[in-house]
Amino acid sequence: MEDNKWGMKDNFICPRSSYHGDFSPTSLAFNANLQEFATRVSFIAGLHTGGKLESNDAYEQVKTLWHDLKRSKKHLQLN
């Protein structure tokens, strides 16, 4: 029962939705990367809105995440 409690908590903090596109391993991997990007950007935006993160720091972190996502897309050879 304890493991289920943590699983529910993780799902609340970092929700994942199922993939609905045409299935391919690369598309599925990119979708997971895209969801991770969206979750992290949401956290950064929340920290910035709450005054815990300066604007320049938030911008640089989102910029780094964006470059990582683009690199992921290129590595997976998606158009």
C-alpha positions as CSV (number, residue, x, y, z in Angstrom):
1,M,0.0,0.0,0.0
2,E,2.9,2.3,0.8
3,D,4.4,1.9,-2.7
4,N,1.0,2.9,-4.3
5,K,0.9,6.1,-2.2
6,W,4.3,7.2,-3.6
7,G,3.2,6.3,-7.1
8,M,0.2,8.4,-6.8
9,K,2.3,11.3,-5.4
10,D,4.8,11.0,-8.3
11,N,1.9,11.0,-10.8
12,F,0.5,14.1,-9.2
13,I,3.9,16.0,-9.2
14,C,5.0,14.8,-12.7
15,P,1.9,13.6,-14.6
16,R,2.4,11.6,-17.7
17,S,-0.2,11.3,-20.4
18,S,-0.4,8.4,-22.8
19,Y,0.9,8.7,-26.4
20,H,-1.8,9.0,-29.0
21,G,0.2,9.5,-32.3
22,D,1.5,7.0,-34.8
23,F,3.6,4.6,-32.9
24,S,7.3,4.3,-33.4
25,P,10.0,4.0,-30.8
26,T,11.5,7.4,-31.8
27,S,8.2,9.2,-31.6
28,L,7.5,7.6,-28.2
29,A,10.9,8.7,-26.9
30,F,10.5,12.2,-28.2
31,N,7.0,12.4,-26.6
32,A,8.5,11.5,-23.3
33,N,11.3,14.1,-23.7
34,L,8.6,16.7,-24.7
35,Q,6.6,15.9,-21.6
36,E,9.7,16.2,-19.4
37,F,10.5,19.6,-21.0
38,A,6.9,20.8,-20.3
39,T,7.1,19.7,-16.7
40,R,10.4,21.4,-16.1
41,V,9.4,24.6,-17.7
42,S,6.2,24.6,-15.6
43,F,8.4,24.2,-12.4
44,I,10.7,27.0,-13.5
45,A,7.7,29.3,-14.3
46,G,6.2,28.6,-10.9
47,L,9.5,29.3,-9.1
48,H,9.8,32.6,-11.1
49,T,6.3,33.6,-10.4
50,G,6.8,32.8,-6.7
51,G,9.9,35.0,-6.6
52,K,12.3,32.2,-5.9
53,L,14.0,32.5,-9.3
54,E,15.3,35.6,-11.1
55,S,14.1,36.3,-14.6
56,N,17.5,35.9,-16.2
57,D,18.1,32.6,-14.4
58,A,14.6,31.3,-15.5
59,Y,15.3,32.4,-19.0
60,E,18.7,30.6,-19.1
61,Q,17.3,27.4,-17.7
62,V,14.4,27.3,-20.2
63,K,16.8,28.1,-23.0
64,T,19.0,25.2,-21.9
65,L,16.0,22.9,-21.7
66,W,14.9,24.0,-25.2
67,H,18.4,23.3,-26.7
68,D,18.4,19.9,-25.0
69,L,15.0,19.2,-26.6
70,K,16.2,20.3,-30.0
71,R,19.3,18.1,-29.6
72,S,17.0,15.2,-28.6
73,K,14.9,15.7,-31.7
74,K,18.0,15.8,-33.9
75,H,19.5,12.7,-32.2
76,L,16.3,10.8,-32.8
77,Q,16.3,11.9,-36.4
78,L,12.8,13.3,-36.4
79,N,11.8,15.9,-39.0
